[in-house]
């Protein structure tokens, strides 16, 4: 068993029917009536329109919580909110959000980097006063770590982001807490170690950390082209070479407190994925903790799973570790081919194809 996990990077989407169906898949184990998959979930703000201020965050949180089926609510269930940074975000927005007690971080999307990022930050200098305010009040900065320069190869965007944007931010704001989300490269792993290992060794508070997804631990870029183009394996940042996957596995299973869970579960309809220009995102919430267990077991490191899913992220965000435990069992089960999430404008159910659709997952929550 492990302590109740939380998820520190999640895309719920929006709309009453969608939220009801998505939250059911997120929290409900298909094999347990007692255990839920997550206690707290950090909700990403890239809606249309995005969650840009406290008022919008309060409204979105209310919409999510009101659509979680009552039988899946626990006394430790919570939705942690984030703000979407734009060129127009003000220090006052940050201060009000921090004082509210419901907004836990603000997200930097370079404009055009991923789904619904068009209103993101165009130039970092545009938010310099905002970053200082975040540092002053102790609000973490979450970063989608890719540049959008058309001259940079898509497989190099993370490395270039670290060198040209993230490292200068770290140096300019030494007390700003930063999470580099869904890292995908050996260079990112090395950067996080460089920033954070000395602090751990000296007993200092962490300021730089990273989340890692289950799909980046289990798959490499070959899986995008396995038997043809596989749109349901397309995400941003894109899957990388095998050497990067191995580096991520070493990081996740290192037992270091600056690497922790963030599923980046992102449901898109089958029609949106299987199109002439398919969108980026992988829905993995239906088996997220189970897939992490599979990844950790593959390198004989199940003893490190609890820290990664249930302790380190909580410590970074200043949250209490849950006392409740869930039980994981090594037993295969078949993932449904699709999930039905909400309705289209025509009134028909929208189908989403999950990670491992029609295939087995080797662990289950019981």
WOLINTA-V960936 format. One record per residue. N is the residue number from 1. SS is DSSP state (hx for helix, st for strand, lp for the rest). PHI is phi as a letter, one per 30 degrees, with the letter a starting at -180 (* if undefined). Layout:
# WOLINTA-V960936
n=N ss=SS phi=PHI
n=N ss=SS phi=PHI
This chain:
# WOLINTA-V960936
n=1 ss=lp phi=*
n=2 ss=st phi=b
n=3 ss=st phi=e
n=4 ss=lp phi=e
n=5 ss=lp phi=d
n=6 ss=lp phi=c
n=7 ss=st phi=b
n=8 ss=st phi=c
n=9 ss=st phi=a
n=10 ss=st phi=b
n=11 ss=st phi=c
n=12 ss=lp phi=d
n=13 ss=lp phi=i
n=14 ss=lp phi=a
n=15 ss=lp phi=j
n=16 ss=hx phi=e
n=17 ss=hx phi=d
n=18 ss=hx phi=d
n=19 ss=hx phi=d
n=20 ss=hx phi=d
n=21 ss=hx phi=d
n=22 ss=hx phi=d
n=23 ss=hx phi=d
n=24 ss=hx phi=d
n=25 ss=hx phi=d
n=26 ss=hx phi=d
n=27 ss=hx phi=c
n=28 ss=st phi=d
n=29 ss=lp phi=d
n=30 ss=lp phi=d
n=31 ss=lp phi=b
n=32 ss=lp phi=b
n=33 ss=lp phi=c
n=34 ss=lp phi=c
n=35 ss=lp phi=d
n=36 ss=st phi=c
n=37 ss=lp phi=d
n=38 ss=lp phi=b
n=39 ss=lp phi=c
n=40 ss=st phi=c
n=41 ss=st phi=b
n=42 ss=st phi=d
n=43 ss=st phi=d
n=44 ss=lp phi=d
n=45 ss=lp phi=c
n=46 ss=lp phi=d
n=47 ss=lp phi=d
n=48 ss=lp phi=b
n=49 ss=lp phi=d
n=50 ss=lp phi=d
n=51 ss=lp phi=d
n=52 ss=lp phi=c
n=53 ss=lp phi=a
n=54 ss=hx phi=d
n=55 ss=hx phi=e
n=56 ss=hx phi=d
n=57 ss=hx phi=d
n=58 ss=hx phi=d
n=59 ss=hx phi=d
n=60 ss=hx phi=d
n=61 ss=hx phi=d
n=62 ss=hx phi=d
n=63 ss=hx phi=d
n=64 ss=hx phi=d
n=65 ss=hx phi=d
n=66 ss=hx phi=d
n=67 ss=lp phi=c
n=68 ss=lp phi=d
n=69 ss=lp phi=e
n=70 ss=hx phi=e
n=71 ss=hx phi=d
n=72 ss=hx phi=c
n=73 ss=lp phi=d
n=74 ss=lp phi=b
n=75 ss=lp phi=d
n=76 ss=lp phi=c
n=77 ss=lp phi=d
n=78 ss=st phi=a
n=79 ss=st phi=c
n=80 ss=st phi=c
n=81 ss=st phi=c
n=82 ss=st phi=b
n=83 ss=st phi=c
n=84 ss=st phi=c
n=85 ss=lp phi=d
n=86 ss=lp phi=b
n=87 ss=lp phi=d
n=88 ss=lp phi=c
n=89 ss=lp phi=d
n=90 ss=lp phi=c
n=91 ss=hx phi=e
n=92 ss=hx phi=d
n=93 ss=hx phi=e
n=94 ss=hx phi=d
n=95 ss=hx phi=d
n=96 ss=hx phi=d
n=97 ss=hx phi=d
n=98 ss=hx phi=d
n=99 ss=hx phi=d
n=100 ss=hx phi=d
n=101 ss=lp phi=i
n=102 ss=lp phi=c
n=103 ss=st phi=c
n=104 ss=st phi=c
n=105 ss=st phi=a
n=106 ss=st phi=b
n=107 ss=st phi=c
n=108 ss=st phi=c
n=109 ss=st phi=c
n=110 ss=st phi=e
n=111 ss=lp phi=e
n=112 ss=lp phi=i
n=113 ss=lp phi=d
n=114 ss=lp phi=a
n=115 ss=lp phi=e
n=116 ss=lp phi=h
n=117 ss=lp phi=c
n=118 ss=lp phi=d
n=119 ss=lp phi=c
n=120 ss=lp phi=d
n=121 ss=st phi=d
n=122 ss=lp phi=c
n=123 ss=lp phi=b
n=124 ss=hx phi=e
n=125 ss=hx phi=d
n=126 ss=hx phi=d
n=127 ss=hx phi=c
n=128 ss=hx phi=e
n=129 ss=hx phi=d
n=130 ss=hx phi=d
n=131 ss=hx phi=d
n=132 ss=hx phi=d
n=133 ss=hx phi=d
n=134 ss=hx phi=d
n=135 ss=hx phi=d
n=136 ss=hx phi=d
n=137 ss=hx phi=c
n=138 ss=lp phi=i
n=139 ss=lp phi=c
n=140 ss=st phi=d
n=141 ss=st phi=c
n=142 ss=st phi=c
n=143 ss=st phi=b
n=144 ss=st phi=d
n=145 ss=lp phi=d
n=146 ss=lp phi=b
n=147 ss=lp phi=d
n=148 ss=lp phi=c
n=149 ss=lp phi=d
n=150 ss=lp phi=d
n=151 ss=lp phi=d
n=152 ss=lp phi=c
n=153 ss=lp phi=e
n=154 ss=hx phi=e
n=155 ss=hx phi=d
n=156 ss=hx phi=c
n=157 ss=hx phi=d
n=158 ss=hx phi=d
n=159 ss=hx phi=d
n=160 ss=hx phi=d
n=161 ss=hx phi=d
n=162 ss=hx phi=e
n=163 ss=hx phi=d
n=164 ss=hx phi=c
n=165 ss=hx phi=b
n=166 ss=hx phi=d
n=167 ss=hx phi=e
n=168 ss=hx phi=d
n=169 ss=hx phi=d
n=170 ss=hx phi=e
n=171 ss=hx phi=d
n=172 ss=hx phi=d
n=173 ss=lp phi=b
n=174 ss=lp phi=d
n=175 ss=lp phi=c
n=176 ss=lp phi=d
n=177 ss=lp phi=d
n=178 ss=st phi=b
n=179 ss=st phi=c
n=180 ss=st phi=d
n=181 ss=st phi=d
n=182 ss=lp phi=h
n=183 ss=lp phi=d
n=184 ss=lp phi=b
n=185 ss=lp phi=b
n=186 ss=hx phi=d
n=187 ss=hx phi=d
n=188 ss=hx phi=d
n=189 ss=hx phi=e
n=190 ss=hx phi=d
n=191 ss=hx phi=d
n=192 ss=hx phi=d
n=193 ss=hx phi=e
n=194 ss=hx phi=e
n=195 ss=hx phi=d
n=196 ss=hx phi=c
n=197 ss=hx phi=d
n=198 ss=hx phi=e
n=199 ss=hx phi=d
n=200 ss=hx phi=d
n=201 ss=hx phi=d
n=202 ss=lp phi=c
n=203 ss=lp phi=i
n=204 ss=lp phi=c
n=205 ss=lp phi=d
n=206 ss=lp phi=d
n=207 ss=lp phi=b
n=208 ss=st phi=b
n=209 ss=st phi=b
n=210 ss=st phi=b
n=211 ss=st phi=c
n=212 ss=st phi=b
n=213 ss=lp phi=d
n=214 ss=hx phi=d
n=215 ss=hx phi=d
n=216 ss=hx phi=d
n=217 ss=hx phi=d
n=218 ss=hx phi=c
n=219 ss=lp phi=b
n=220 ss=lp phi=b
n=221 ss=hx phi=d
n=222 ss=hx phi=e
n=223 ss=hx phi=d
n=224 ss=hx phi=d
n=225 ss=hx phi=b
n=226 ss=lp phi=d
n=227 ss=lp phi=i
n=228 ss=lp phi=k
n=229 ss=lp phi=d
n=230 ss=lp phi=c
n=231 ss=hx phi=d
n=232 ss=hx phi=d
n=233 ss=hx phi=c
n=234 ss=lp phi=c
n=235 ss=lp phi=b
n=236 ss=lp phi=b
n=237 ss=lp phi=d
n=238 ss=lp phi=d
n=239 ss=lp phi=e
n=240 ss=lp phi=c
n=241 ss=lp phi=d
n=242 ss=hx phi=d
n=243 ss=hx phi=d
n=244 ss=hx phi=d
n=245 ss=hx phi=e
n=246 ss=hx phi=d
n=247 ss=hx phi=d
n=248 ss=hx phi=d
n=249 ss=hx phi=d
n=250 ss=hx phi=d
n=251 ss=hx phi=d
n=252 ss=hx phi=d
n=253 ss=lp phi=c
n=254 ss=lp phi=d
n=255 ss=lp phi=i
n=256 ss=lp phi=d
n=257 ss=lp phi=d
n=258 ss=lp phi=c
n=259 ss=st phi=b
n=260 ss=st phi=a
n=261 ss=st phi=d
n=262 ss=lp phi=a
n=263 ss=lp phi=d
n=264 ss=lp phi=h
n=265 ss=st phi=d
n=266 ss=st phi=b
n=267 ss=lp phi=d
n=268 ss=lp phi=b
n=269 ss=lp phi=d
n=270 ss=hx phi=e
n=271 ss=hx phi=d
n=272 ss=hx phi=d
n=273 ss=hx phi=d
n=274 ss=lp phi=c
n=275 ss=lp phi=b
n=276 ss=lp phi=d
n=277 ss=lp phi=b
n=278 ss=lp phi=d
n=279 ss=lp phi=d
n=280 ss=lp phi=c
n=281 ss=lp phi=k
n=282 ss=st phi=b
n=283 ss=lp phi=d
n=284 ss=lp phi=b
n=285 ss=hx phi=d
n=286 ss=hx phi=d
n=287 ss=hx phi=b
n=288 ss=hx phi=d
n=289 ss=hx phi=d
n=290 ss=hx phi=d
n=291 ss=hx phi=d
n=292 ss=hx phi=d
n=293 ss=hx phi=e
n=294 ss=hx phi=d
n=295 ss=hx phi=d
n=296 ss=hx phi=d
n=297 ss=hx phi=d
n=298 ss=hx phi=d
n=299 ss=lp phi=b
n=300 ss=lp phi=h
n=301 ss=lp phi=b
n=302 ss=hx phi=d
n=303 ss=hx phi=d
n=304 ss=hx phi=c
n=305 ss=hx phi=d
n=306 ss=hx phi=d
n=307 ss=hx phi=d
n=308 ss=hx phi=d
n=309 ss=hx phi=c
n=310 ss=hx phi=b
n=311 ss=lp phi=b
n=312 ss=hx phi=d
n=313 ss=hx phi=d
n=314 ss=hx phi=d
n=315 ss=hx phi=d
n=316 ss=hx phi=d
n=317 ss=lp phi=d
n=318 ss=lp phi=i
n=319 ss=lp phi=c
n=320 ss=lp phi=d
n=321 ss=lp phi=d
n=322 ss=lp phi=d
n=323 ss=lp phi=c
n=324 ss=lp phi=d
n=325 ss=st phi=b
n=326 ss=st phi=c
n=327 ss=lp phi=c
n=328 ss=st phi=c
n=329 ss=st phi=b
n=330 ss=st phi=d
n=331 ss=st phi=a
n=332 ss=st phi=d
n=333 ss=st phi=b
n=334 ss=st phi=c
n=335 ss=lp phi=d
n=336 ss=lp phi=e
n=337 ss=lp phi=d
n=338 ss=lp phi=b
n=339 ss=st phi=c
n=340 ss=st phi=c
n=341 ss=st phi=b
n=342 ss=st phi=i
n=343 ss=st phi=b
n=344 ss=lp phi=d
n=345 ss=lp phi=d
n=346 ss=lp phi=d
n=347 ss=lp phi=j
n=348 ss=lp phi=c
n=349 ss=st phi=d
n=350 ss=st phi=c
n=351 ss=st phi=c
n=352 ss=st phi=b
n=353 ss=lp phi=c
n=354 ss=lp phi=d
n=355 ss=lp phi=d
n=356 ss=lp phi=i
n=357 ss=lp phi=e
n=358 ss=lp phi=i
n=359 ss=lp phi=b
n=360 ss=st phi=c
n=361 ss=st phi=c
n=362 ss=st phi=d
n=363 ss=st phi=b
n=364 ss=st phi=b
n=365 ss=st phi=d
n=366 ss=lp phi=b
